[in-house]
Amino acid sequence: VQLVESGGGLVQAGDSLTLSCAASGGTFITEGWFRQAPGKEREFVASMAFSKAFYRDSVKGRFTIAKDNAKNTVTLQMNSLKPDDTAIYYCATTARFYTGTRVNEFNYWGQGTQVTVSS
């Protein structure tokens, strides 16, 4: 199983970014995005299972998770970015059905992509 992320970068507050995660080597049910800022624990951002999406409160209305089944790709559209969104973003996936809000629900992880939002 391989997860390859792309789309991170340096942006200004209020800008948008789209992260992409291409999965290969398996069939997956639950996909998620997590992030980890320096000195902090990895935290849930968004997840999707059977077209049902979940978001952490601080990104609701700004971030959108979507899955392209034909391409086996999961994206995270991030709008109205804030400096507090700065972190390394990781995609994760599992062949089981979960809400996908906890790190230990996932057994496959990408390498991470840096998102930096300047004020």
Summary of the structure (lengths in Angstrom):
residues: 119
radius of gyration: 13.1
end to end distance: 37.2
largest distance: 39.9
contacts: 371
relative contact order: 0.33
helix: 8%
strand: 53%
